[in-house]
Amino acid sequence: MKKYLLAAVLAATTSAAFARMPRVAVPDEIYQPKGAQTVAAQYSEDGGFEGEFLVRGTSVRQLADRVSAHAKARGFRLVGADVEADDADLLFERAGRELDVEIERKGNGTLKYSVDLDDRD
């Protein structure tokens, strides 16, 4: 009984802590799938952005196609792509900016979608 009570208290405390965390606005250059769970989102000191999302209900190829269309609509051009059934790596460039995208199939129909937006050196 004690371990169930402890688990309930821990779950309530953890969810309350996450609820108090400030939301980070994701830049418009980053495709945000509907219903995606944000795992991490932060700006770097040099103005870049890193984000990680969990996505359900789509395939690696479908998500890669949506990311590509979104980036191209915002002026990026695709400079590298490797899309397979279980993972994808996409690289886009636009006037001094670089958008690096990784998509990886996880268990239970979930995709890990990671983005890195930086100024090119």
Backbone bond lengths (Angstrom), bond angles and torsions (degrees), N, CA, C in turn:
res aa  C-N    CA-C-N  psi(-1)  N-CA   C-N-CA  omega(-1)  CA-C   N-CA-C  phi
1 M - - - 1.444 - - 1.524 110.73 -
2 K 1.347 116.50 -38.55 1.454 120.27 -178.60 1.532 111.12 -63.15
3 K 1.347 116.84 -38.85 1.460 117.83 -177.58 1.528 110.98 -69.62
4 Y 1.351 118.91 -30.43 1.455 120.69 176.67 1.525 110.67 -69.71
5 L 1.326 115.96 -40.29 1.458 120.96 177.86 1.530 109.85 -64.82
6 L 1.317 116.49 -43.69 1.458 121.25 178.41 1.532 110.57 -62.19
7 A 1.325 117.37 -42.68 1.464 121.46 179.21 1.533 110.40 -63.35
8 A 1.317 117.65 -40.67 1.462 121.56 179.47 1.525 111.03 -65.54
9 V 1.318 116.93 -42.90 1.469 121.14 179.00 1.525 110.00 -65.30
10 L 1.319 116.72 -43.06 1.461 121.09 179.22 1.528 110.66 -63.04
11 A 1.319 117.36 -43.97 1.464 120.86 179.46 1.524 111.01 -63.14
12 A 1.321 117.78 -42.67 1.463 121.10 179.75 1.520 110.85 -65.78
13 T 1.316 117.04 -41.23 1.458 121.32 -179.88 1.521 110.84 -66.55
14 T 1.324 116.74 -43.37 1.459 121.07 -179.23 1.521 110.68 -64.80
15 S 1.323 118.41 -46.32 1.459 120.37 -178.79 1.523 110.66 -67.22
16 A 1.322 118.07 -33.68 1.465 120.68 176.78 1.526 110.35 -67.48
17 A 1.322 116.97 -38.05 1.464 120.55 178.78 1.527 110.38 -65.37
18 F 1.330 117.66 -42.44 1.459 120.55 178.22 1.517 111.26 -66.24
19 A 1.309 117.74 -35.43 1.457 121.08 179.33 1.522 111.10 -64.75
20 R 1.337 117.64 -30.68 1.463 121.50 179.99 1.520 113.00 -82.90
21 M 1.343 117.37 -14.60 1.461 119.83 -179.33 1.527 109.23 -65.73
22 P 1.327 117.48 136.14 1.463 119.40 179.43 1.523 110.52 -67.28
23 R 1.315 115.84 140.29 1.459 120.66 176.77 1.516 108.87 -78.45
24 V 1.301 115.73 139.84 1.453 121.40 177.84 1.523 107.48 -101.44
25 A 1.323 115.96 127.09 1.464 120.10 178.03 1.524 108.62 -72.03
26 V 1.301 115.94 125.25 1.461 121.57 179.84 1.532 108.02 -82.68
27 P 1.342 117.45 130.64 1.466 120.16 -179.89 1.523 112.03 -57.42
28 D 1.329 115.84 150.62 1.460 122.10 -179.20 1.529 112.39 -61.52
29 E 1.325 117.69 -25.11 1.476 120.51 179.50 1.519 112.69 -67.10
30 I 1.321 116.59 -19.16 1.464 121.93 -175.94 1.527 109.93 -92.52
31 Y 1.319 116.63 125.13 1.467 121.11 175.32 1.522 108.94 -71.12
32 Q 1.332 115.86 129.75 1.459 121.49 177.95 1.528 109.24 -117.14
33 P 1.316 117.69 104.71 1.464 120.18 -179.96 1.528 111.23 -64.90
34 K 1.323 116.27 144.48 1.463 120.39 175.87 1.517 109.74 -60.41
35 G 1.315 116.06 134.66 1.453 121.20 176.50 1.513 115.11 78.10
36 A 1.334 117.67 3.47 1.471 120.17 -179.82 1.523 110.18 -68.20
37 Q 1.301 115.80 142.14 1.466 121.77 176.16 1.524 107.85 -94.20
38 T 1.323 116.48 124.28 1.462 120.74 178.48 1.521 109.05 -80.10
39 V 1.311 116.79 120.22 1.460 122.64 178.36 1.525 109.13 -91.52
40 A 1.331 116.07 -43.01 1.464 121.51 179.89 1.519 108.20 -151.56
41 A 1.318 115.84 142.66 1.461 121.50 176.26 1.515 107.66 -155.95
42 Q 1.331 115.51 118.92 1.461 117.72 -179.41 1.522 111.34 -154.44
43 Y 1.317 114.60 148.73 1.455 121.66 173.58 1.519 108.43 -91.08
44 S 1.321 115.57 145.41 1.459 119.80 175.69 1.529 108.73 -93.59
45 E 1.304 116.13 166.79 1.459 121.04 -178.97 1.522 112.75 -62.39
46 D 1.323 117.21 -27.73 1.467 120.32 -178.50 1.532 113.13 -89.71
47 G 1.333 117.26 12.16 1.459 121.23 176.54 1.511 115.01 90.83
48 G 1.302 116.75 1.92 1.460 120.62 177.58 1.526 110.55 -79.08
49 F 1.304 116.21 177.83 1.461 122.01 -179.95 1.514 109.18 -143.83
50 E 1.331 115.54 138.72 1.462 121.50 174.12 1.517 108.30 -127.11
51 G 1.321 115.50 136.37 1.453 119.47 178.78 1.517 111.18 -144.07
52 E 1.324 114.46 152.06 1.456 120.89 176.24 1.523 107.50 -138.17
53 F 1.323 115.76 131.13 1.454 121.94 -176.08 1.522 109.96 -132.44
54 L 1.318 116.95 152.23 1.463 122.77 171.49 1.515 107.20 -108.20
55 V 1.323 116.11 130.01 1.457 122.38 -174.29 1.515 108.69 -125.71
56 R 1.334 116.43 137.09 1.466 121.83 177.44 1.530 109.27 -122.01
57 G 1.317 115.42 158.44 1.462 120.81 172.13 1.517 115.69 81.20
58 T 1.313 118.10 23.35 1.462 120.81 177.31 1.524 108.91 -151.67
59 S 1.312 115.51 169.05 1.466 120.17 178.17 1.527 109.27 -100.99
60 V 1.314 115.94 166.99 1.468 121.23 177.06 1.528 109.10 -58.31
61 R 1.323 117.64 -47.66 1.468 121.47 -177.98 1.524 111.74 -63.01
62 Q 1.331 117.95 -43.81 1.468 120.26 179.60 1.526 111.26 -62.08
63 L 1.331 116.78 -43.80 1.461 119.88 179.17 1.528 110.14 -65.93
64 A 1.326 117.89 -41.66 1.467 121.13 178.01 1.528 110.72 -60.38
65 D 1.320 117.66 -41.23 1.471 121.54 178.60 1.531 110.75 -63.94
66 R 1.330 117.52 -41.96 1.477 120.91 179.58 1.528 111.02 -66.78
67 V 1.331 116.33 -42.78 1.472 120.80 177.97 1.524 109.49 -60.63
68 S 1.330 116.98 -44.80 1.458 121.98 -178.79 1.529 111.47 -62.59
69 A 1.316 117.03 -46.34 1.472 120.78 179.34 1.526 110.90 -62.45
70 H 1.324 116.85 -40.95 1.459 121.65 179.65 1.531 110.64 -63.69
71 A 1.336 116.66 -47.13 1.464 120.99 -179.22 1.526 111.11 -63.64
72 K 1.315 117.16 -43.98 1.461 120.93 -179.73 1.526 111.24 -64.03
73 A 1.335 117.17 -36.29 1.467 121.04 177.95 1.528 111.63 -66.27
74 R 1.329 116.96 -18.18 1.465 122.01 179.18 1.525 111.97 -105.12
75 G 1.329 116.45 18.85 1.454 121.44 172.30 1.514 116.29 90.14
76 F 1.314 118.83 3.58 1.462 121.06 177.56 1.526 109.57 -81.91
77 R 1.311 115.43 152.41 1.464 119.59 172.28 1.531 107.75 -119.05
78 L 1.297 115.26 142.38 1.456 121.78 -179.39 1.522 108.90 -75.93
79 V 1.339 117.13 123.14 1.466 120.68 179.50 1.523 112.19 -114.06
80 G 1.327 117.69 -9.88 1.452 120.85 177.28 1.510 110.89 -163.18
81 A 1.328 115.88 137.12 1.456 120.27 179.44 1.519 110.71 -150.59
82 D 1.311 114.73 135.69 1.458 122.23 173.35 1.525 105.80 -139.96
83 V 1.328 115.68 100.39 1.463 120.91 -175.77 1.518 109.22 -115.61
84 E 1.318 115.77 121.94 1.455 122.14 177.92 1.525 108.53 -126.72
85 A 1.319 117.76 -178.64 1.465 121.17 -176.64 1.524 112.88 -64.95
86 D 1.341 117.32 -35.93 1.460 120.37 -174.64 1.517 115.28 -106.33
87 D 1.334 117.46 -10.11 1.467 118.57 177.64 1.520 110.87 -160.51
88 A 1.330 114.31 163.14 1.463 120.33 179.07 1.522 108.98 -149.08
89 D 1.317 114.68 144.41 1.461 122.53 173.21 1.522 106.61 -127.57
90 L 1.334 116.28 125.45 1.454 122.15 -179.59 1.524 108.53 -127.54
91 L 1.321 116.80 140.59 1.451 121.58 177.34 1.522 108.65 -131.04
92 F 1.332 115.51 126.38 1.460 122.70 -179.89 1.520 109.27 -122.62
93 E 1.358 116.01 151.84 1.464 121.24 175.52 1.520 109.18 -133.58
94 R 1.332 114.05 149.28 1.456 121.73 174.65 1.523 108.02 -156.00
95 A 1.309 117.77 121.68 1.468 124.68 173.55 1.527 114.04 22.66
96 G 1.298 116.30 70.52 1.459 120.27 175.23 1.514 115.38 83.33
97 R 1.325 118.38 2.65 1.468 121.99 178.62 1.514 109.22 -118.55
98 E 1.325 115.74 149.01 1.455 122.26 178.72 1.527 108.55 -130.17
99 L 1.311 116.34 132.33 1.462 122.58 178.16 1.524 107.33 -118.36
100 D 1.321 115.97 115.98 1.460 122.92 -178.67 1.526 107.55 -111.09
101 V 1.320 116.72 125.24 1.469 122.06 -175.93 1.521 109.56 -124.36
102 E 1.326 115.81 134.87 1.466 122.10 173.93 1.521 108.08 -127.66
103 I 1.315 115.70 135.21 1.462 122.28 177.50 1.517 106.73 -127.06
104 E 1.319 115.79 131.94 1.466 119.90 -177.62 1.529 109.80 -138.00
105 R 1.323 116.13 130.22 1.463 120.89 177.38 1.522 109.14 -74.68
106 K 1.338 115.42 127.67 1.458 122.17 175.42 1.523 107.65 -108.72
107 G 1.316 117.98 -172.85 1.461 120.77 178.67 1.516 112.30 -73.26
108 N 1.307 116.61 167.63 1.469 124.47 174.72 1.524 113.92 59.12
109 G 1.323 118.16 32.45 1.464 120.70 177.07 1.516 114.57 71.13
110 T 1.305 117.81 20.87 1.458 122.43 -178.33 1.524 110.18 -103.53
111 L 1.334 115.51 140.26 1.452 121.75 174.90 1.523 109.12 -111.02
112 K 1.327 115.91 139.15 1.465 121.51 171.95 1.524 105.77 -96.53
113 Y 1.320 115.89 121.90 1.463 123.51 -175.46 1.522 107.34 -118.00
114 S 1.334 116.88 111.39 1.469 122.28 -176.74 1.522 109.58 -115.51
115 V 1.336 115.83 137.92 1.460 121.13 179.95 1.523 109.85 -130.90
116 D 1.321 114.98 147.82 1.453 121.39 177.20 1.526 106.46 -140.90
117 L 1.327 116.86 116.01 1.458 123.31 -179.83 1.515 107.88 -112.51
118 D 1.343 116.58 119.53 1.464 120.79 -176.14 1.515 111.21 -139.66
119 D 1.328 114.38 161.92 1.449 121.10 168.52 1.514 106.97 -77.73
120 R 1.332 116.84 139.10 1.472 120.57 177.15 1.512 109.21 -77.18
121 D 1.296 115.33 142.83 1.475 120.31 177.66 1.500 111.47 -88.13
